[in-house]
Amino acid sequence: QVQLVESGGGLVQAGGSLRLSCAASGSGIIFGIDIMGWYRQAPGKQRELVASISSSGSTNYADSVKGRFTISRDNAKNTVYLQMNSLKPDDTAVYYCNCNAYTLRTYWGQGTQVTVST
């Protein structure tokens, strides 16, 4: 199994910054992690991809966060980060860490709340 432990969510004013972290551990990733990413789900909306990063460092961002958010990872620590700058109220959501292991299994974190006030 795999455990994904997220941290860094909270309440911030519009224009502020937050940094999310997600550390993966467990037997399910003994062969390594391919893609790590962050998704978010706002009330009444579907879960959507925010950003993802491959083991080689290739990144992908939702258009709504390009230029404001930066995803990075530390392969040695099986940890992915999401630096969120210039936050907007529309960024308010529960943010979920996602991990695709080389075993072709997908794992999810428990979610961390990000609230951006006006």
BELJOSUL-V217917 format. One record per run of one state. SS is the DSSP state (a for helix, b for strand, c for the rest). FROM is the first residue (numbers start at 0). TO is the last residue. Records with the same first field share a line. If there is no record, write none. Layout:
BEGIN
SS: FROM-TO  FROM-TO
END
This chain:
BEGIN
c: 0-1  7-8  13-16  25-25  29-31  41-46  53-57  61-67  77-77  84-87  91-91  101-104  108-110  117-117
b: 2-6  9-12  17-24  32-40  47-52  58-60  68-73  78-83  92-100  105-107  111-116
a: 26-28  74-76  88-90
END
